[in-house]
Amino acid sequence: MHDISSSIIQWFKINKRDLPWRQTSDPYCIWLSEVILQQTRVIQGLSYYLKFTEIFPNVEKLATASEDQVLELWQGLGYYSRARNLHAAAKFINGDLKGKFPQNYDGLLKLKGIGDYTASAIASFAFHEDKAVVDGNVIRVISRLYGIGEDVRQPKVVQKIKAIAEELLPQGSSYLFNQGIMELGALVCTPQNPKCNQCPVVAHCQAFKLDLKGKIPFKSKLKNKRLRFLNYLLLKVGDEILLSKRGGGDIWEGLYEPILLEDERAYQHIDDFLNAKANKPDLGKIISTSIIPSKKHLLTHQELWVNLCVVELESKPATIPGLWVSGSKIESTPKPIIISKLLSELGAGQLHLAFK
């Protein structure tokens, strides 16, 4: 145990990446990095981290921002509940806790959106509390080291791996070990083609000895994704388009989108969009129409087919609720990434709006 821990720490000290959240013990910055990097690779998450810390350098700044401001910065990261929970927790810290960030694992667990992993990470990296931090990288390294061939999607198997991680923790320097084993999984013990010749603990690795590194860790297949067809009707008058804010209880809560016409099929013709709803409002005089065909957009548990029909009108219909957004503000209006892509594909020639 001691050889494994010390070898990983020594390797980490030499090979660690120079990342900004490793240059601070500020729990706010570490918390922010951990939330951003959930379901997100470091190379993608780094720019978001730098942008967030520039605009919201502390809990107070984040807490006093509007939800739309937070979601706008989050665009492209997905899993928008992470951003809403981050915002809610910041408001709780700034208000109920008088701006004082919880300084141990138990206190961190009380924050919205923080579970065992994130609480352990902040407690370890910011406060050097001896807590095992077990993410996907750690699960992969330990399952290979100890030849654990059981299904790592099963909670009992994850608990078994966490128990081993806790045994490996060197008291007093566990924060270095936690970062080291995570880095080892990210850089060396990768899911495909692990670099075993660069691994500091390959001599202890059962998967290497038994040539099972391609089979461990074992993950059972996820259940079939839910199939949905999202047909969007985008109304345009002059340089403004009509968007509405999504409610709770579904994907993309709090983001803006055109009029949604969800159905059991993808609409292919203008008439499908214009005749989709009973008692549909009078759109008035239609100047032009165009359609972007359906595109696949995958979420963790859903397969979405999304298309967009643009209808340019002579004047704004009085009976349709929503927010009319001009070209100068469309980029800063928080919306699902697939909607941003569809709007960008339309381009300035059709919408007379500039999309990046």
C-alpha positions as CSV (number, residue, x, y, z in Angstrom):
1,M,0.0,0.0,0.0
2,H,2.7,2.4,1.0
3,D,4.7,1.7,-2.1
4,I,1.8,2.4,-4.4
5,S,0.9,5.7,-2.6
6,S,4.4,7.1,-2.5
7,S,5.1,6.1,-6.1
8,I,2.0,7.9,-7.3
9,I,2.8,11.0,-5.3
10,Q,6.4,11.1,-6.6
11,W,5.1,10.6,-10.2
12,F,2.6,13.4,-9.8
13,K,5.1,15.9,-8.5
14,I,7.1,15.5,-11.7
15,N,4.3,15.0,-14.3
16,K,1.4,17.0,-13.1
17,R,-0.2,19.5,-15.5
18,D,0.0,23.2,-14.7
19,L,-3.7,23.9,-14.1
20,P,-5.0,27.1,-12.4
21,W,-7.1,25.4,-9.7
22,R,-4.0,23.6,-8.6
23,Q,-2.3,26.9,-7.8
24,T,-4.8,27.9,-5.1
25,S,-6.3,26.6,-1.9
26,D,-9.3,28.8,-2.3
27,P,-12.3,26.5,-1.9
28,Y,-14.5,28.6,-4.2
29,C,-12.1,28.2,-7.1
30,I,-11.6,24.5,-6.4
31,W,-15.4,24.0,-6.1
32,L,-15.9,25.8,-9.4
33,S,-13.3,23.7,-11.2
34,E,-14.8,20.4,-9.8
35,V,-18.4,21.3,-10.9
36,I,-17.2,22.4,-14.4
37,L,-15.1,19.3,-14.9
38,Q,-18.0,16.9,-14.1
39,Q,-18.8,15.3,-17.4
40,T,-16.3,17.7,-19.1
41,R,-12.7,17.1,-20.3
42,V,-10.0,19.4,-18.9
43,I,-9.2,20.8,-22.3
44,Q,-12.8,22.0,-22.7
45,G,-13.4,23.0,-19.1
46,L,-10.3,25.2,-18.7
47,S,-11.7,28.1,-20.8
48,Y,-15.0,28.0,-18.9
49,Y,-13.1,28.1,-15.6
50,L,-11.1,31.1,-16.6
51,K,-14.1,32.9,-17.9
52,F,-16.1,32.2,-14.7
53,T,-13.3,33.3,-12.4
54,E,-12.8,36.4,-14.4
55,I,-16.5,37.4,-14.2
56,F,-17.4,35.8,-10.9
57,P,-14.1,35.9,-8.9
58,N,-15.7,35.0,-5.6
59,V,-18.9,33.6,-4.1
60,E,-20.5,37.0,-3.6
61,K,-20.1,37.9,-7.2
62,L,-21.6,34.6,-8.3
63,A,-24.4,34.8,-5.7
64,T,-25.5,38.3,-6.8
65,A,-25.6,37.4,-10.5
66,S,-28.8,36.6,-12.3
67,E,-29.6,33.1,-13.3
68,D,-29.5,34.1,-17.0
69,Q,-26.0,35.5,-16.5
70,V,-24.8,32.2,-15.1
71,L,-26.5,30.1,-17.8
72,E,-25.1,32.4,-20.5
73,L,-21.5,31.6,-19.4
74,W,-22.4,27.9,-19.1
75,Q,-23.6,27.6,-22.7
76,G,-21.9,24.6,-24.3
77,L,-21.1,22.7,-21.2
78,G,-24.4,20.9,-20.9
79,Y,-26.0,19.4,-17.8
80,Y,-27.4,22.8,-16.9
81,S,-28.6,21.7,-13.5
82,R,-24.9,21.9,-12.5
83,A,-25.0,25.7,-13.2
84,R,-28.3,26.2,-11.4
85,N,-27.1,24.2,-8.4
86,L,-23.8,26.2,-8.4
87,H,-25.7,29.4,-8.4
88,A,-28.1,28.3,-5.6
89,A,-25.3,27.1,-3.4
90,A,-23.4,30.4,-3.9
91,K,-26.5,32.3,-2.8
92,F,-26.8,30.0,0.3
93,I,-23.2,30.6,1.2
94,N,-23.4,34.3,0.7
95,G,-26.7,34.6,2.6
96,D,-27.3,31.9,5.2
97,L,-23.6,31.3,5.8
98,K,-22.6,35.0,5.7
99,G,-20.2,34.4,2.9
100,K,-18.2,31.8,4.9
101,F,-17.4,28.7,2.8
102,P,-17.9,25.4,4.6
103,Q,-14.4,24.1,5.6
104,N,-15.0,20.4,6.0
105,Y,-16.6,17.4,4.3
106,D,-19.7,17.4,6.4
107,G,-20.4,21.1,5.9
108,L,-19.8,20.9,2.2
109,L,-22.4,18.1,1.8
110,K,-25.1,20.6,2.9
111,L,-24.6,22.7,-0.3
112,K,-27.0,22.1,-3.1
113,G,-25.6,20.0,-5.9
114,I,-22.6,18.7,-3.8
115,G,-22.4,15.0,-3.2
116,D,-19.8,12.7,-1.8
117,Y,-17.3,13.1,-4.7
118,T,-17.3,16.9,-4.8
119,A,-17.3,17.3,-1.0
120,S,-14.4,15.0,-0.8
121,A,-12.5,16.8,-3.5
122,I,-12.9,20.3,-2.0
123,A,-12.2,19.0,1.6
124,S,-9.0,17.3,0.3
125,F,-7.7,19.9,-2.1
126,A,-8.6,23.1,-0.2
127,F,-8.4,21.9,3.5
128,H,-6.2,18.8,3.3
129,E,-8.8,16.7,5.0
130,D,-8.0,13.0,4.6
131,K,-10.9,12.0,2.3
132,A,-10.6,9.6,-0.7
133,V,-11.7,11.3,-3.9
134,V,-13.1,8.7,-6.3
135,D,-13.9,9.8,-9.9
136,G,-13.9,7.8,-13.2
137,N,-10.1,8.1,-13.4
138,V,-9.6,6.6,-9.9
139,I,-12.1,3.8,-10.6
140,R,-10.2,2.9,-13.7
141,V,-6.8,2.9,-12.0
142,I,-7.8,1.0,-8.9
143,S,-9.9,-1.6,-10.8
144,R,-6.9,-2.3,-13.0
145,L,-4.4,-2.3,-10.2
146,Y,-6.4,-4.8,-8.1
147,G,-7.9,-6.8,-11.0
148,I,-11.5,-5.9,-10.2
149,G,-13.5,-7.2,-13.1
150,E,-17.0,-6.5,-11.6
151,D,-19.3,-4.0,-13.2
152,V,-18.2,-0.5,-12.1
153,R,-21.7,0.8,-12.8
154,Q,-22.9,-1.0,-9.7
155,P,-22.8,1.1,-6.5
156,K,-21.5,-1.8,-4.4
157,V,-18.5,-2.1,-6.7
158,V,-17.8,1.6,-6.5
159,Q,-17.9,1.3,-2.7
160,K,-15.4,-1.5,-2.9
161,I,-13.1,0.7,-4.9
162,K,-13.5,3.6,-2.6
163,A,-12.6,1.4,0.4
164,I,-9.4,0.5,-1.3
165,A,-8.7,4.2,-2.1
166,E,-9.2,5.0,1.6
167,E,-6.7,2.4,2.6
168,L,-4.2,3.9,0.1
169,L,-4.6,7.4,1.6
170,P,-1.3,8.6,3.2
171,Q,-2.4,10.6,6.2
172,G,-1.4,14.2,6.0
173,S,-0.6,14.1,2.3
174,S,-3.7,12.5,1.0
175,Y,-4.4,15.6,-1.1
176,L,-1.3,14.9,-3.1
177,F,-2.2,11.2,-3.5
178,N,-5.8,12.1,-4.6
179,Q,-4.6,14.5,-7.3
180,G,-1.9,12.1,-8.3
181,I,-4.1,9.1,-8.9
182,M,-6.7,11.2,-10.8
183,E,-3.9,12.6,-13.0
184,L,-2.5,9.1,-13.5
185,G,-5.9,8.0,-14.8
186,A,-6.2,11.0,-17.1
187,L,-2.7,10.9,-18.6
188,V,-1.4,7.3,-18.3
189,C,-4.1,4.8,-17.3
190,T,-6.4,5.9,-20.0
191,P,-9.6,4.1,-21.1
192,Q,-8.0,3.1,-24.5
193,N,-4.4,2.2,-25.1
194,P,-3.0,2.9,-21.6
195,K,0.6,3.9,-21.5
196,C,1.7,1.0,-19.1
197,N,5.4,1.6,-19.9
198,Q,5.0,5.1,-18.2
199,C,3.1,3.9,-15.2
200,P,4.8,4.3,-11.8
201,V,2.9,1.4,-10.3
202,V,2.8,-1.1,-13.2
203,A,4.7,-3.6,-11.1
204,H,1.6,-3.8,-8.8
205,C,-1.0,-3.9,-11.6
206,Q,-3.0,-7.1,-11.9
207,A,-4.6,-6.1,-15.2
208,F,-1.1,-5.6,-16.7
209,K,0.1,-8.9,-15.4
210,L,-2.9,-10.8,-16.7
211,D,-3.3,-8.8,-19.9
212,L,-6.7,-7.6,-18.9
213,K,-6.3,-3.9,-19.3
214,G,-8.6,-3.9,-22.3
215,K,-11.3,-5.6,-20.3
216,I,-11.0,-3.8,-17.0
217,P,-12.8,-1.8,-15.9
218,F,-16.0,-3.5,-17.0
219,K,-19.0,-1.3,-17.6
220,S,-22.5,-2.8,-18.4
221,K,-24.4,-1.2,-21.2
222,L,-26.7,1.7,-20.4
223,K,-30.4,1.3,-21.0
224,N,-31.7,2.5,-24.4
225,K,-32.0,6.2,-24.7
226,R,-35.4,7.9,-24.8
227,L,-36.2,9.0,-28.3
228,R,-37.7,12.5,-28.8
229,F,-38.5,14.7,-31.8
230,L,-38.2,18.5,-31.1
231,N,-39.6,20.6,-33.9
232,Y,-39.0,24.3,-33.4
233,L,-40.9,27.2,-34.9
234,L,-38.8,30.3,-35.0
235,L,-40.8,33.5,-35.6
236,K,-38.9,36.5,-37.0
237,V,-39.9,40.1,-37.5
238,G,-37.2,42.5,-38.7
239,D,-34.0,41.7,-36.8
240,E,-35.9,40.2,-33.8
241,I,-36.8,36.6,-33.1
242,L,-39.2,35.2,-30.5
243,L,-37.9,33.0,-27.7
244,S,-39.5,31.6,-24.6
245,K,-37.9,30.4,-21.3
246,R,-38.1,26.7,-20.5
247,G,-39.7,25.7,-17.2
248,G,-38.6,23.0,-14.8
249,G,-39.1,19.2,-14.9
250,D,-37.3,18.6,-18.1
251,I,-34.0,19.2,-19.9
252,W,-32.6,22.7,-20.4
253,E,-34.5,24.3,-17.5
254,G,-34.2,28.1,-17.6
255,L,-32.8,28.3,-21.1
256,Y,-34.4,30.1,-24.0
257,E,-35.7,28.4,-27.2
258,P,-38.1,29.0,-30.1
259,I,-41.7,27.7,-30.0
260,L,-41.4,24.0,-29.3
261,L,-43.7,21.6,-31.2
262,E,-42.7,18.2,-29.7
263,D,-44.3,15.2,-31.6
264,E,-43.8,11.6,-32.3
265,R,-42.1,12.4,-35.6
266,A,-39.8,15.0,-37.2
267,Y,-41.6,17.6,-39.2
268,Q,-40.4,17.9,-42.8
269,H,-42.7,20.4,-44.4
270,I,-43.8,24.0,-43.6
271,D,-47.4,22.9,-43.2
272,D,-46.4,20.4,-40.4
273,F,-45.1,23.4,-38.4
274,L,-47.9,25.8,-39.2
275,N,-50.7,23.3,-38.6
276,A,-49.2,21.5,-35.6
277,K,-51.4,23.0,-32.9
278,A,-55.2,23.2,-32.6
279,N,-56.5,26.7,-32.1
280,K,-53.2,28.1,-33.4
281,P,-52.8,31.8,-33.2
282,D,-53.0,34.0,-36.3
283,L,-49.5,34.7,-37.5
284,G,-50.6,37.4,-39.8
285,K,-48.8,37.9,-43.1
286,I,-46.0,35.5,-43.8
287,I,-43.1,36.9,-45.8
288,S,-40.9,33.8,-46.1
289,T,-40.2,30.4,-44.6
290,S,-37.2,28.0,-44.4
291,I,-36.4,24.8,-42.7
292,I,-33.2,23.2,-41.4
293,P,-33.6,19.4,-41.5
294,S,-33.5,17.3,-38.3
295,K,-30.1,16.9,-36.5
296,K,-29.3,14.3,-33.9
297,H,-28.4,15.6,-30.5
298,L,-27.4,13.0,-27.8
299,L,-27.8,13.5,-24.1
300,T,-26.9,10.9,-21.4
301,H,-30.3,9.3,-21.4
302,Q,-32.0,10.8,-24.5
303,E,-31.6,10.8,-28.2
304,L,-33.0,14.1,-29.6
305,W,-33.9,14.8,-33.2
306,V,-34.1,18.6,-33.5
307,N,-35.1,20.8,-36.5
308,L,-36.0,24.4,-37.0
309,C,-38.5,26.2,-39.2
310,V,-38.0,29.9,-39.6
311,V,-41.1,32.0,-40.4
312,E,-40.5,35.6,-41.2
313,L,-43.6,37.7,-40.5
314,E,-44.6,41.2,-41.4
315,S,-45.5,42.1,-37.8
316,K,-45.4,40.6,-34.3
317,P,-48.4,38.5,-33.4
318,A,-50.1,40.0,-30.3
319,T,-51.3,36.6,-29.0
320,I,-48.1,34.7,-28.7
321,P,-46.2,35.0,-25.5
322,G,-42.4,35.1,-25.3
323,L,-39.3,37.4,-25.4
324,W,-38.5,39.2,-28.6
325,V,-34.7,39.3,-28.9
326,S,-32.8,41.5,-31.3
327,G,-29.6,40.5,-33.2
328,S,-27.4,42.4,-30.8
329,K,-28.6,40.4,-27.8
330,I,-29.2,36.9,-29.2
331,E,-25.6,35.7,-28.5
332,S,-25.9,36.6,-24.8
333,T,-29.3,35.0,-24.4
334,P,-28.8,31.6,-22.7
335,K,-30.0,28.8,-24.9
336,P,-29.3,25.0,-25.6
337,I,-26.2,24.4,-27.6
338,I,-28.2,22.7,-30.3
339,I,-30.3,25.8,-30.8
340,S,-27.2,27.9,-31.1
341,K,-25.9,25.6,-33.7
342,L,-29.1,25.6,-35.7
343,L,-29.2,29.4,-35.6
344,S,-25.6,29.7,-36.7
345,E,-26.4,27.3,-39.6
346,L,-29.1,29.6,-40.7
347,G,-26.6,32.4,-40.9
348,A,-26.9,36.1,-41.3
349,G,-28.2,35.8,-44.9
350,Q,-31.5,34.4,-43.8
351,L,-32.0,35.9,-40.3
352,H,-30.1,39.1,-40.8
353,L,-28.5,38.4,-37.5
354,A,-24.8,37.9,-36.7
355,F,-24.2,34.6,-35.0
356,K,-20.7,33.5,-33.9
